[in-house]
Amino acid sequence: QVQLVESGGGLVQVGGSLRLSCAASGLPFRSYVMGWFRQAPGKEREFVAAISRSGSISNYVDSVKDRFMISRDNAKNTVYLQMNSLKPEDTAVYYCAADSGLTSSQTMGTNKGNGVDYWGKGTLVTVSS
């Protein structure tokens, strides 16, 4: 069975940092573009970051660029999201996503997750003043 299990969420103060992890199992991890989405209370799900199959290319929504960094370790079947300089507007449930059919990591954002094959259950990040 395929599983994506997120961890690392929690409560952090404004300006702080967190690192989210997503451990994948039951799928050929290297064949998937991996990414992160988030959904804040009362808002639509939005794309956050994606990374190519090899890990050589990454892309981000403008609001997190220069603050967040996505990475992957294909030997560990794990994708990470390092979040720095956190703001209250970053508060959301963060979801890990895997997509085998994308041409590139850039298309995960434009597709808004509609083609995602597998989703994690999410981990809550709360940024307080």
C-alpha positions in Angstrom: 0.0 0.0 0.0 1.1 3.5 -0.7 1.6 5.9 2.2 2.7 9.4 2.6 3.3 10.4 6.2 4.0 14.0 7.2 5.7 15.0 10.4 7.3 18.1 11.9 4.3 20.4 12.3 3.6 22.3 15.5 3.4 25.7 17.2 6.2 28.2 16.4 6.6 31.9 17.0 6.8 34.6 14.3 10.3 34.5 12.8 10.9 31.0 13.8 11.7 27.9 11.8 10.3 24.4 11.2 11.2 21.5 9.0 8.5 19.3 7.7 9.2 15.7 6.6 7.2 13.4 4.3 8.1 9.7 4.4 6.9 7.8 1.3 6.4 4.0 1.1 4.9 1.6 -1.4 5.8 3.5 -4.5 8.8 4.0 -6.8 9.7 7.3 -5.1 12.2 8.4 -7.8 9.5 8.3 -10.4 7.4 11.0 -8.7 7.5 14.7 -8.6 7.0 15.6 -5.0 5.5 18.7 -3.5 3.8 20.5 -0.6 0.4 22.2 -0.5 -1.3 24.0 2.4 -4.8 25.0 3.4 -5.4 27.7 5.9 -8.7 28.0 7.9 -11.5 29.2 5.6 -9.3 29.3 2.6 -8.7 27.3 -0.6 -5.8 24.8 -0.9 -2.7 26.4 -2.4 0.5 25.2 -3.9 3.6 25.8 -1.8 6.6 24.0 -3.3 7.6 21.2 -5.7 10.8 19.3 -6.5 11.8 17.4 -9.5 12.4 13.6 -9.6 16.1 14.0 -9.3 16.0 16.9 -6.9 17.8 19.2 -9.2 14.9 21.6 -9.8 12.6 23.2 -7.3 9.9 25.9 -7.5 7.8 27.8 -5.0 4.8 30.0 -4.7 5.9 33.7 -4.6 4.8 34.2 -1.0 7.3 31.7 0.4 10.2 32.1 -2.0 13.5 32.9 -0.2 12.0 31.7 3.0 11.2 28.0 2.4 13.3 25.3 0.8 12.2 22.0 -0.5 14.5 19.0 -0.7 14.4 15.3 -1.2 16.5 12.3 -0.2 15.8 9.5 -2.7 17.8 7.0 -0.7 15.4 7.6 2.2 12.2 8.0 0.2 11.7 11.3 2.0 10.9 14.9 1.0 11.4 17.9 3.3 10.2 21.4 3.6 12.5 23.8 5.5 10.5 26.8 6.6 12.3 29.9 7.9 11.2 33.4 8.9 7.7 32.1 9.5 4.7 34.5 9.5 1.2 34.2 10.9 -0.1 33.8 7.3 1.9 30.6 7.0 -0.5 29.0 9.5 -2.1 26.1 7.7 -2.4 22.3 7.4 0.5 21.3 5.1 0.0 18.3 2.8 2.6 16.2 1.0 1.8 15.3 -2.6 3.2 12.8 -5.1 2.6 12.9 -8.9 4.0 10.5 -11.4 2.6 12.1 -14.6 3.9 15.6 -14.5 6.3 16.9 -17.2 8.2 18.9 -14.6 8.0 20.1 -11.0 6.8 23.5 -12.3 3.5 22.0 -13.5 2.5 20.9 -10.0 1.8 24.5 -9.1 -0.1 25.3 -12.3 -2.2 22.2 -12.0 -3.2 23.1 -8.4 -2.8 19.5 -7.3 -5.6 18.2 -9.6 -3.3 15.5 -11.0 -1.8 14.4 -7.7 -1.7 10.6 -7.3 -1.3 10.5 -3.6 -1.8 12.8 -0.7 -0.6 12.7 2.9 -3.1 13.3 5.7 -1.5 16.6 6.6 0.4 18.2 9.5 -0.7 21.4 11.2 1.7 24.4 11.4 0.6 27.3 13.7 2.6 30.5 13.7 1.8 32.8 16.6 2.8 36.4 17.5 
